[in-house]
Amino acid sequence: MELEISLLLFGVFFALVIVGVPVPFCIGLGTISAMLAIFPYGNALTITAQRMAVGMDSFVLLAIPFFVLAGMLMSNGGIAMRLVRFSEMLLGRVPGSLLHVNILSNMLFGAISGSAAAAAAAVGSTLSPIQKKLGYDPTLYTSANISSCITGALIPPSTPLIVYSLSAGGVSIAALFVAGYLPGILMGLSVMIVAGILAARRHYPRSERPTFRQCVTITLEALPSLMLIVIVIGGILAGVFTATEGSAVAVVYTFLLSVVFYRSIALKDLPRIMMESIITTSVVMLMVGLSMGMAWVMTRAAIPQAVSAGLLSVSDNPIIILLLINLILLVIGLFMDLTPAVLILVPILLPIVKSLGMDPIHFGIMMIFNLCIGVITPPVGTSLFVGCSVSGVRVQDIIKPILPFYFGLITVLAMVIYIPELSLFLPRLLGLTN
């Protein structure tokens, strides 16, 4: 019976994925197919709906629509150009400076907006014409933009980390946010190192040195945007508000910043921005609800126990098990977006790593980092296609130039996997975990 349920669940799911059905519907139809093997037709539909309702009935999930809306306001509020100027002020004297400006801008904008695709689009569309005019190789600056846009998934506030917290049974969001800083910064630095080596070989130019007055002006323009990170993360860590309440504070702050202070968003634009936020949130929430139904079926079919037994039968060495888990995550990341992968895989893999003595916070950072690589990898990588679209480079032309950046990212991933303190040092320092 358990084998039949497993075959129905994953057979229907992967068959629908292969033919191009949207992932949420693949999850839902696979879940219902497995439910029909357990319950009569009416009961199967009722229980699926109940699991969806229970899965979405979480105060923590309110943070997702608020952070999405804050990110939309930032994306439409002219924030990217101010962050680009600020990054150029800091890194303009480095060879191939615009590559580094692109990377740092993505780290800052991704951290503020919480969206890799938004960072790739906003920063890439701003810098690509300038880099092209100065003679930069389009495939190189597109590769740097794509490889660095994912840093926002680790540098908080981060929607994937909120989704992981829910899937992992309530792991502290504050601890996850803080844990993401060092790995996220190392992720960006790895892309910078690769870009710096390639830029030095090609003798790319440096930017002009700004005057002191220009530095003051640029800093003052960017400072209000950068303060969002300080206000939200600082408020959460200081216990002034929870992560969910912090997301609402982020919306109020970005609204005042974009509409009142910068005046880059007109009131007539707000309905469109609200609708875009609603659509994005609806997709995420639908996946959350349907994935909770799938997780319930997987538990009923004892799939986590079967996967655990299979991995542990290969080896009882934690290093080997973690290597196998990461290979599985890398392969799945090629074909599945980050959010559904987290929702589906956490219930399966978390019990395994807990049995190895791995901290759930460390595992969450490792998992999000790993799946981020899939976001920029064909055939399904959404940020890969967005980055190529804004720079006008074909996806097939980017595969070879982006390989050195993959190598840098995977090197840092290996460090995150086998050096737990990279993820746990800051949470322990701040008393957020033992």
Buried (B, 14 or more C-beta within 10 A) or exposed (E): EEEEBBBBBBEBBBEBBEEEBEBBEBBBBBBBBBBBBBEEEEEBBEBBEEBBEEBBEBEBBBBBBBBBBBBBBBBBBBBBBBBBBBBBBBBBBBBBBBBBBBBBBBBBBBBBBBBBBBBBBBBBBBBBEBBBEEEBBBBBBBBBBBBBBBBBBBBBBBBBBBBBBBBBEEBBBBBBBBBBBBBBBBBBBBBBBBBBBBBEEEEBEBBEEBEEEEBEBBBEBBEBBBEBBEBBBEBBBEEEBBBBBBBBBBBEBBBEBBBEEBEBBEEEBBEEBEEBBBEBBEBBBBBBBBBBBBBBBBEBBBBBBBBBEEBEEEEEEBEEBBBBBBEBBBEBBEBBBBBBBBBBBBBBBBEBBBEBEBBBBBBBBBBBBBBBBBBBBBEBBBBBBBBBBBBEBEBEEBBEBBEBBBEBBBEBBEBBBEBBEBBBBBBBEEEBBE
